[in-house]
Amino acid sequence: MNKPRESAAQSIDLGINRPHSARIWNYWLGGKDNFPADREAGDMVEQHIPGIKESALADRAFLGRCVQHLVADMGIRQFLDIGTGLPTVDNTHEVAQRIAPESRIVYVDNDPLVLTHARALLVSEPEGVTTYIDADLRDPQTILTTARETLDFDKPVAVMLLGILHHLVDDDEALRVVRELVEAVPSGSYLAVAHATAEVHGEAMHVAMRQFMERGGTPIVARDKAALARFFEGLEMLEPGVVSCSRWRAEESPWGEPEEVSQFCGVARKP
């Protein structure tokens, strides 16, 4: 069952002449839903951060491992995925509903191209529900009010904030948003965060971000491990804590731990 939610805007500016993080991510993942401005910005970032495509792939793999763990091992059946990004393989609802077809997923984004693709491609299993909300992370109360039409907030919900909090460059605002979302969900819910960091590539990451914004890209900031840990204050962190996306519950390898990437993550439970 799908319940697409239409935007009130009739005339939509897709902003194809400005780089957009969701489309750049799509480009790095090998997708085709991007434009010259996105590819040029993506190539610029890669010049400073040669492993950025591996970082995008590691972030996507983290999503899959995280959702699988929450559904298969923790019994979660509801997801609030904010900052959906452009659909690709193994989206949140696909991973969840492959294990538990009755899972209910609410996707949230405010990019018109993302929402257009989501409505066309993110099709739910008949036993479950997939809904799309056109809303901004900076307005969590609107997100929560609309999500309640699909999700039962008396039961645990996994709040997914993957690759979006770094667009809230003010620390106080980012913390406020996370706390409002976490306060709204019941005990037994989970918070998952993936966030850009400069801990791996240092100043090169800051330079790449500055040049991205100079090209008209969405404001973005890198935060270190200590700053990311603040998002989880008051929650029970799952092992292995805040780590590189490539290292969060990755399969063991005879060659040791995977290389760190410039996207760190963590998952925690609300007690």
C-alpha positions, 0 to 999 in steps of 0.5 A: 500500500502506498500513500503518496503525498502531493506537494502544494507547489505547482511550479517547481524549480528543480535547481538543475544548474546548482549542485545538489547533494542527493544528485551528487551522491547518486552520481558517486553511486553510479546512478543516472539521476544527476546533471552537469552541475552535480557531476562537476561538483562531484568530480571537484570533491573527488579531486580533494577526497580521492576515496569519496565514491567509496565513502558513498558506497560505504554509507549505502552499505551501512544503511542496509546493515543497520536496517537489517539489524533493526528489523531482524534482531531488534524487531523494529517494524516502523521507520522514519527516514528523513533525507531520503535521497534519490532511490537506488538499490536496497532502499530502507523499505526494501531491506525492511520489507524483505525481512518483515513485509508488514514494515511501515516506512515514511520517507521525508525529503524536500527536494522535488526531484527526489520526491518525484522519483520516490513516488515512482520507484519506492513501491511498498510490499502489499502487507506494509506501507510506504509513504512520502512527505514533502517537508524540511528537517528544520521543521520536525513538528510538521514531519512528526504530525504527518508521520503519525498518519502512517506510523504508530508512535505508541510502538518503537520507531527507527529515526534514520538521519543518514547524510542530512544532519551535516546540512544543518551547519548550526550545532544548536539547531542540529541538536534541537532537531534531533532531540525533538525527533527522539522525544517524540518516539517511545522507549525502544525506538532507535536513532541512526545517524550518518554524517560527513567528517573531516577526521579521515581527510582533514583540511581537504574535506573542509576545502572541498565543502567550501568549494561545493558551497561556492558553486551554489551547493547546499550548506554543509559542515563536517563534524568530528566524532565527539560532536556526533556523539552529542546527538546520542546523549541520553541514548544507549549506543549500540556497538561499536559506537560512533565509527566510520560507516565502513566499519559499523558491524561490517563482516569480518575479513582476513585482511583486517578492518575496512579502510575508514571513509569520510562518513561516520555513523552511529546507532542508539536505542532510546531507553 
